[in-house]
Amino acid sequence: LDASQPASVTTDGAGAVSSWADLSGNGNNAASLIGEVGYPSASLAASGKPGLAFGPTNCEALQLLDVNATAGWLNLQPGVAANSGFAVLVAFKCDALTNNTVSDWNDLIGNGDEGSPTNGFLMRYSSAGILQAYLNGSFIQKPSGPAYQVAVGNTIVMAFNYNTNGAYQFWDSKSGTFMLGTKAAANFTTGNVLKLGTTQNGNRYFKGIVGEVKLYNRVLDAATF
């Protein structure tokens, strides 16, 4: 999904996104799900280009994959998985750090459960800008400090690469660092769709713009990643 290709974004004529076309040819078009995601955004990325605007008022989200497609992507249970893993890359700009009385997390992409994120996959950051990913309750958190934390105005690429042998890589362009670890292959589905802009919780949402999303139904080799 690439917001720099205006023809790939369909709006209602008033700037509300109804769909965002999958340029890979696989037909996984993003669709309107919660609220109104806007395009083109008034806010610009570091490249000077607009993206899709999330969170101008509250919680807005797009559906990236339906329940069945999400299961096909994240059910990596041994003996069931047809894929070697998965990878996801998201290019975004932070326009505000969400912090309310219920939650201080800014959920960017995932299929996590409502409430405490005990299942599924998610990439997000806190109201302090601390980056975090999780897989079925295993939290993978970057250190604090200006070199690591998301700040308002930052344009960042955040990426996760998972191998069914259990190895994962969590990378961001703010720090340019990898977090490496292992999590046994399992079914990382939750019965939820894969969302962009929030997960299942209306109190945890992203405020900013998204310029590009890439999803892979395989682990990427180191050079490609």
Secondary structure as a PSIPRED ss2 file (coil, helix, strand):
# PSIPRED VFORMAT (PSIPRED V4.0)

   1 L C   1.000  0.000  0.000
   2 D E   0.000  0.000  1.000
   3 A C   1.000  0.000  0.000
   4 S C   1.000  0.000  0.000
   5 Q C   1.000  0.000  0.000
   6 P H   0.000  1.000  0.000
   7 A H   0.000  1.000  0.000
   8 S H   0.000  1.000  0.000
   9 V E   0.000  0.000  1.000
  10 T E   0.000  0.000  1.000
  11 T E   0.000  0.000  1.000
  12 D C   1.000  0.000  0.000
  13 G C   1.000  0.000  0.000
  14 A C   1.000  0.000  0.000
  15 G C   1.000  0.000  0.000
  16 A E   0.000  0.000  1.000
  17 V E   0.000  0.000  1.000
  18 S E   0.000  0.000  1.000
  19 S E   0.000  0.000  1.000
  20 W E   0.000  0.000  1.000
  21 A C   1.000  0.000  0.000
  22 D C   1.000  0.000  0.000
  23 L C   1.000  0.000  0.000
  24 S C   1.000  0.000  0.000
  25 G C   1.000  0.000  0.000
  26 N C   1.000  0.000  0.000
  27 G C   1.000  0.000  0.000
  28 N C   1.000  0.000  0.000
  29 N C   1.000  0.000  0.000
  30 A E   0.000  0.000  1.000
  31 A E   0.000  0.000  1.000
  32 S E   0.000  0.000  1.000
  33 L E   0.000  0.000  1.000
  34 I E   0.000  0.000  1.000
  35 G C   1.000  0.000  0.000
  36 E C   1.000  0.000  0.000
  37 V C   1.000  0.000  0.000
  38 G E   0.000  0.000  1.000
  39 Y C   1.000  0.000  0.000
  40 P C   1.000  0.000  0.000
  41 S C   1.000  0.000  0.000
  42 A C   1.000  0.000  0.000
  43 S C   1.000  0.000  0.000
  44 L E   0.000  0.000  1.000
  45 A C   1.000  0.000  0.000
  46 A C   1.000  0.000  0.000
  47 S C   1.000  0.000  0.000
  48 G C   1.000  0.000  0.000
  49 K C   1.000  0.000  0.000
  50 P E   0.000  0.000  1.000
  51 G C   1.000  0.000  0.000
  52 L E   0.000  0.000  1.000
  53 A E   0.000  0.000  1.000
  54 F E   0.000  0.000  1.000
  55 G C   1.000  0.000  0.000
  56 P C   1.000  0.000  0.000
  57 T C   1.000  0.000  0.000
  58 N C   1.000  0.000  0.000
  59 C C   1.000  0.000  0.000
  60 E C   1.000  0.000  0.000
  61 A E   0.000  0.000  1.000
  62 L E   0.000  0.000  1.000
  63 Q E   0.000  0.000  1.000
  64 L E   0.000  0.000  1.000
  65 L E   0.000  0.000  1.000
  66 D C   1.000  0.000  0.000
  67 V H   0.000  1.000  0.000
  68 N H   0.000  1.000  0.000
  69 A H   0.000  1.000  0.000
  70 T H   0.000  1.000  0.000
  71 A H   0.000  1.000  0.000
  72 G H   0.000  1.000  0.000
  73 W H   0.000  1.000  0.000
  74 L H   0.000  1.000  0.000
  75 N E   0.000  0.000  1.000
  76 L C   1.000  0.000  0.000
  77 Q C   1.000  0.000  0.000
  78 P C   1.000  0.000  0.000
  79 G C   1.000  0.000  0.000
  80 V C   1.000  0.000  0.000
  81 A C   1.000  0.000  0.000
  82 A C   1.000  0.000  0.000
  83 N C   1.000  0.000  0.000
  84 S C   1.000  0.000  0.000
  85 G E   0.000  0.000  1.000
  86 F E   0.000  0.000  1.000
  87 A E   0.000  0.000  1.000
  88 V E   0.000  0.000  1.000
  89 L E   0.000  0.000  1.000
  90 V E   0.000  0.000  1.000
  91 A E   0.000  0.000  1.000
  92 F E   0.000  0.000  1.000
  93 K E   0.000  0.000  1.000
  94 C E   0.000  0.000  1.000
  95 D E   0.000  0.000  1.000
  96 A E   0.000  0.000  1.000
  97 L C   1.000  0.000  0.000
  98 T C   1.000  0.000  0.000
  99 N C   1.000  0.000  0.000
 100 N C   1.000  0.000  0.000
 101 T C   1.000  0.000  0.000
 102 V C   1.000  0.000  0.000
 103 S C   1.000  0.000  0.000
 104 D C   1.000  0.000  0.000
 105 W E   0.000  0.000  1.000
 106 N E   0.000  0.000  1.000
 107 D E   0.000  0.000  1.000
 108 L E   0.000  0.000  1.000
 109 I E   0.000  0.000  1.000
 110 G E   0.000  0.000  1.000
 111 N C   1.000  0.000  0.000
 112 G C   1.000  0.000  0.000
 113 D C   1.000  0.000  0.000
 114 E C   1.000  0.000  0.000
 115 G C   1.000  0.000  0.000
 116 S C   1.000  0.000  0.000
 117 P C   1.000  0.000  0.000
 118 T C   1.000  0.000  0.000
 119 N C   1.000  0.000  0.000
 120 G C   1.000  0.000  0.000
 121 F E   0.000  0.000  1.000
 122 L E   0.000  0.000  1.000
 123 M E   0.000  0.000  1.000
 124 R E   0.000  0.000  1.000
 125 Y E   0.000  0.000  1.000
 126 S E   0.000  0.000  1.000
 127 S C   1.000  0.000  0.000
 128 A C   1.000  0.000  0.000
 129 G C   1.000  0.000  0.000
 130 I C   1.000  0.000  0.000
 131 L E   0.000  0.000  1.000
 132 Q E   0.000  0.000  1.000
 133 A E   0.000  0.000  1.000
 134 Y E   0.000  0.000  1.000
 135 L E   0.000  0.000  1.000
 136 N C   1.000  0.000  0.000
 137 G C   1.000  0.000  0.000
 138 S E   0.000  0.000  1.000
 139 F E   0.000  0.000  1.000
 140 I E   0.000  0.000  1.000
 141 Q E   0.000  0.000  1.000
 142 K C   1.000  0.000  0.000
 143 P C   1.000  0.000  0.000
 144 S C   1.000  0.000  0.000
 145 G C   1.000  0.000  0.000
 146 P C   1.000  0.000  0.000
 147 A C   1.000  0.000  0.000
 148 Y C   1.000  0.000  0.000
 149 Q C   1.000  0.000  0.000
 150 V C   1.000  0.000  0.000
 151 A C   1.000  0.000  0.000
 152 V C   1.000  0.000  0.000
 153 G C   1.000  0.000  0.000
 154 N C   1.000  0.000  0.000
 155 T E   0.000  0.000  1.000
 156 I E   0.000  0.000  1.000
 157 V E   0.000  0.000  1.000
 158 M E   0.000  0.000  1.000
 159 A E   0.000  0.000  1.000
 160 F E   0.000  0.000  1.000
 161 N E   0.000  0.000  1.000
 162 Y E   0.000  0.000  1.000
 163 N E   0.000  0.000  1.000
 164 T C   1.000  0.000  0.000
 165 N C   1.000  0.000  0.000
 166 G C   1.000  0.000  0.000
 167 A E   0.000  0.000  1.000
 168 Y E   0.000  0.000  1.000
 169 Q E   0.000  0.000  1.000
 170 F E   0.000  0.000  1.000
 171 W E   0.000  0.000  1.000
 172 D E   0.000  0.000  1.000
 173 S C   1.000  0.000  0.000
 174 K C   1.000  0.000  0.000
 175 S C   1.000  0.000  0.000
 176 G C   1.000  0.000  0.000
 177 T C   1.000  0.000  0.000
 178 F E   0.000  0.000  1.000
 179 M E   0.000  0.000  1.000
 180 L E   0.000  0.000  1.000
 181 G E   0.000  0.000  1.000
 182 T E   0.000  0.000  1.000
 183 K C   1.000  0.000  0.000
 184 A C   1.000  0.000  0.000
 185 A C   1.000  0.000  0.000
 186 A C   1.000  0.000  0.000
 187 N E   0.000  0.000  1.000
 188 F C   1.000  0.000  0.000
 189 T C   1.000  0.000  0.000
 190 T C   1.000  0.000  0.000
 191 G C   1.000  0.000  0.000
 192 N C   1.000  0.000  0.000
 193 V C   1.000  0.000  0.000
 194 L E   0.000  0.000  1.000
 195 K E   0.000  0.000  1.000
 196 L E   0.000  0.000  1.000
 197 G C   1.000  0.000  0.000
 198 T E   0.000  0.000  1.000
 199 T C   1.000  0.000  0.000
 200 Q C   1.000  0.000  0.000
 201 N C   1.000  0.000  0.000
 202 G C   1.000  0.000  0.000
 203 N C   1.000  0.000  0.000
 204 R C   1.000  0.000  0.000
 205 Y E   0.000  0.000  1.000
 206 F C   1.000  0.000  0.000
 207 K E   0.000  0.000  1.000
 208 G E   0.000  0.000  1.000
 209 I E   0.000  0.000  1.000
 210 V E   0.000  0.000  1.000
 211 G E   0.000  0.000  1.000
 212 E E   0.000  0.000  1.000
 213 V E   0.000  0.000  1.000
 214 K E   0.000  0.000  1.000
 215 L E   0.000  0.000  1.000
 216 Y E   0.000  0.000  1.000
 217 N C   1.000  0.000  0.000
 218 R C   1.000  0.000  0.000
 219 V C   1.000  0.000  0.000
 220 L C   1.000  0.000  0.000
 221 D C   1.000  0.000  0.000
 222 A C   1.000  0.000  0.000
 223 A C   1.000  0.000  0.000
 224 T C   1.000  0.000  0.000
 225 F C   1.000  0.000  0.000
